[in-house]
């Protein structure tokens, strides 16, 4: 199994969703701080991307906890 596949499979677990969400939240915080200091639209865009990623992971985690699902539904 390739490392990307292992990482993708781990990302679908509860701990993977939590870790990825926290990393994205940290990156969003870093980029919003940079955006406020510099006024760069790129930093604001990256902040938005990471906030959306954090929210997606958060809602997936909450859904898995309430539904007890062991697999992540793909699109």
C-alpha positions in Angstrom: 0.0 0.0 0.0 1.4 3.4 -0.9 1.9 6.0 1.7 -0.7 8.3 0.2 -3.3 5.6 0.4 -2.4 4.9 4.0 -2.7 8.6 4.8 -6.0 8.8 3.0 -7.4 5.7 4.9 -6.2 7.1 8.2 -7.7 10.5 7.4 -11.1 8.7 7.3 -10.8 7.6 10.9 -12.0 9.7 13.9 -8.5 10.4 15.0 -7.4 11.3 11.4 -10.3 13.7 11.0 -9.5 15.3 14.4 -5.8 15.7 13.6 -6.4 17.1 10.1 -9.0 19.5 11.4 -6.7 20.8 14.1 -3.8 21.2 11.7 -6.1 23.2 9.3 -7.4 25.3 12.1 -3.8 26.1 13.1 -2.9 27.0 9.5 -6.0 29.2 9.2 -5.0 31.0 12.4 -1.5 31.5 11.0 -2.7 32.8 7.7 -5.4 35.1 9.1 -2.7 36.6 11.3 -0.5 37.2 8.3 -3.5 38.6 6.3 -4.3 41.1 9.0 -0.7 42.2 9.2 0.0 42.4 5.5 -3.5 42.9 4.0 -2.7 40.3 1.4 -5.7 38.9 -0.4 -3.7 35.6 -1.0 -3.4 35.2 2.8 -7.2 35.8 3.2 -7.9 33.3 0.5 -5.7 30.6 2.1 -7.4 31.4 5.4 -10.8 30.7 3.8 -9.6 27.5 2.3 -8.2 26.2 5.6 -11.4 27.2 7.5 -13.5 25.4 5.0 -11.2 22.3 5.3 -11.5 22.5 9.1 -15.3 22.8 9.0 -15.5 19.9 6.6 -13.4 17.7 8.8 -15.4 18.8 11.9 -18.8 18.0 10.4 -17.5 14.7 9.1 -16.2 13.8 12.6 -19.5 14.9 14.2 -21.4 12.9 11.7 -19.3 9.8 12.3 -19.7 10.1 16.0 -23.5 10.4 15.9 -24.1 7.9 13.1 -21.4 5.4 14.3 -20.3 5.1 10.7 -16.9 3.4 10.2 -16.5 4.5 6.6 -16.3 7.9 5.0 -18.7 8.2 2.1 -17.0 9.3 -1.1 -18.7 11.6 -3.6 
